[in-house]
Amino acid sequence: MLLIEVAKEFVATIDNKKTDGTTIEAKKQAWMALTNKYNALSETGIRTEKQLHALYDNLKKKTRKNISDDKSELYKTGGGTFCPKTTAVDEKVVALLPPQFKPLSNDFDSSAPYYIIDIVETQQLNDTQDSSQEVLGAKEDSVHQLQQVKGSKRRISPLLVSDITPKKKDLFN
């Protein structure tokens, strides 16, 4: 999204939490410069400062809501699959404003684990692709297993198929 790309340059000023006279004036100047740069690069038409400011605020609100909904869905009981609501735009907004989306860490807080979410990358298979191959880069003679390593990092290690395949028993011996 163009607004997010342009806002990267001005984010320190436009998201400053101070409300004194000089900061407010600096924010006005930053929004004017952001609007001029956005309109110079935009192919959809001219936007006003007020419109861009509203869009920027709405993007932040929507991102906060989507992240909150994802956390609620992730910890919901009852089974089913987790379908995240966050989008690529939400990820760009979070990358632009990490202090606003990452809580302060406190190991003594009872809800501290709630904010620590491991994100596991998945690969979607095409209909033409064999589901037993290429999921995790598996070879014909090996299976990959996720192993928990110190902290929250995970490592994939190969196991031979013969290690996990049960041996056939001879029923007559």
Contacts in CASP RR format, 6 or more apart in sequence:
PFRMAT RR
TARGET T0000
AUTHOR 0000-0000-0000
METHOD contacts of the structure
MODEL  1
MLLIEVAKEFVATIDNKKTDGTTIEAKKQAWMALTNKYNALSETGIRTEK
QLHALYDNLKKKTRKNISDDKSELYKTGGGTFCPKTTAVDEKVVALLPPQ
FKPLSNDFDSSAPYYIIDIVETQQLNDTQDSSQEVLGAKEDSVHQLQQVK
GSKRRISPLLVSDITPKKKDLFN
1 59 0 8 1.000
1 89 0 8 1.000
1 92 0 8 1.000
2 38 0 8 1.000
2 41 0 8 1.000
2 42 0 8 1.000
3 38 0 8 1.000
3 52 0 8 1.000
3 55 0 8 1.000
3 56 0 8 1.000
3 59 0 8 1.000
4 59 0 8 1.000
4 89 0 8 1.000
4 92 0 8 1.000
4 93 0 8 1.000
4 96 0 8 1.000
6 34 0 8 1.000
6 37 0 8 1.000
6 38 0 8 1.000
6 41 0 8 1.000
7 14 0 8 1.000
7 34 0 8 1.000
7 56 0 8 1.000
7 96 0 8 1.000
8 96 0 8 1.000
9 34 0 8 1.000
9 37 0 8 1.000
10 30 0 8 1.000
10 31 0 8 1.000
10 33 0 8 1.000
10 34 0 8 1.000
11 96 0 8 1.000
11 97 0 8 1.000
13 26 0 8 1.000
13 27 0 8 1.000
13 29 0 8 1.000
13 30 0 8 1.000
14 27 0 8 1.000
14 30 0 8 1.000
14 31 0 8 1.000
14 34 0 8 1.000
14 56 0 8 1.000
15 97 0 8 1.000
15 100 0 8 1.000
16 23 0 8 1.000
16 26 0 8 1.000
16 27 0 8 1.000
31 49 0 8 1.000
31 52 0 8 1.000
31 53 0 8 1.000
32 49 0 8 1.000
34 49 0 8 1.000
34 52 0 8 1.000
35 47 0 8 1.000
35 48 0 8 1.000
35 49 0 8 1.000
35 52 0 8 1.000
38 47 0 8 1.000
38 52 0 8 1.000
39 45 0 8 1.000
39 46 0 8 1.000
39 47 0 8 1.000
47 55 0 8 1.000
59 89 0 8 1.000
59 93 0 8 1.000
60 93 0 8 1.000
60 97 0 8 1.000
60 100 0 8 1.000
62 90 0 8 1.000
63 86 0 8 1.000
63 89 0 8 1.000
63 90 0 8 1.000
63 93 0 8 1.000
63 94 0 8 1.000
63 101 0 8 1.000
64 101 0 8 1.000
66 85 0 8 1.000
66 86 0 8 1.000
66 87 0 8 1.000
66 90 0 8 1.000
67 86 0 8 1.000
67 90 0 8 1.000
67 94 0 8 1.000
67 101 0 8 1.000
69 85 0 8 1.000
70 84 0 8 1.000
70 85 0 8 1.000
70 86 0 8 1.000
71 114 0 8 1.000
71 117 0 8 1.000
73 82 0 8 1.000
73 83 0 8 1.000
73 84 0 8 1.000
73 85 0 8 1.000
74 82 0 8 1.000
74 117 0 8 1.000
75 114 0 8 1.000
93 101 0 8 1.000
94 101 0 8 1.000
103 115 0 8 1.000
105 112 0 8 1.000
105 115 0 8 1.000
106 112 0 8 1.000
116 152 0 8 1.000
118 152 0 8 1.000
118 154 0 8 1.000
120 154 0 8 1.000
123 135 0 8 1.000
123 136 0 8 1.000
125 131 0 8 1.000
125 134 0 8 1.000
125 135 0 8 1.000
132 138 0 8 1.000
133 140 0 8 1.000
136 144 0 8 1.000
136 156 0 8 1.000
137 144 0 8 1.000
138 144 0 8 1.000
139 158 0 8 1.000
141 160 0 8 1.000
141 161 0 8 1.000
142 158 0 8 1.000
142 159 0 8 1.000
142 160 0 8 1.000
142 161 0 8 1.000
143 158 0 8 1.000
143 159 0 8 1.000
143 160 0 8 1.000
143 161 0 8 1.000
143 164 0 8 1.000
144 156 0 8 1.000
144 157 0 8 1.000
144 158 0 8 1.000
144 159 0 8 1.000
145 156 0 8 1.000
145 157 0 8 1.000
145 158 0 8 1.000
145 159 0 8 1.000
146 154 0 8 1.000
146 155 0 8 1.000
146 156 0 8 1.000
147 154 0 8 1.000
147 155 0 8 1.000
147 156 0 8 1.000
147 157 0 8 1.000
148 154 0 8 1.000
149 155 0 8 1.000
END
